[in-house]
Amino acid sequence: MFSIGQLSKRTKVKVPTIRYYEETGLLDAPERTDGNQRRYDAAGLERLSFIKHARDLGFSIEAIAALIELQGHPDRSCQEATNIATAQLSDVRAKIKRLRALEKELVRISKGCDEDGVSEDCYVLASLSEHGLCEREH
């Protein structure tokens, strides 16, 4: 059995986050001692590790809840989990695309400035003030 502090150290999930996962139902409420302290078993540790890994991969709370629900039904098709993972992959790819566009724009803006110039004529400051100076929407 693990205290909430021990669980936090093992999983690197902060104590308030663990409590939040309990409140939202992602993590089952643990047993309590006579002193009302939480005590987690190995299943709780495993579940929290699952949640942490999924969050590290960018899955939303809703997607994680759906994946946990699927874990409870081993007879159901794996396709549902695959669909959730594929949707997450699509989201990540879209973010990467937006970040690459931002990178290009920032490179362009930062090269437009004369280091010896004065801030009144600074292209970086002008670009941030006037969105129309950007080459593309972001």
Order of alpha helices (4+ residues) and beta strands (2+ residues): alpha-alpha-beta-beta-alpha-alpha-alpha-alpha
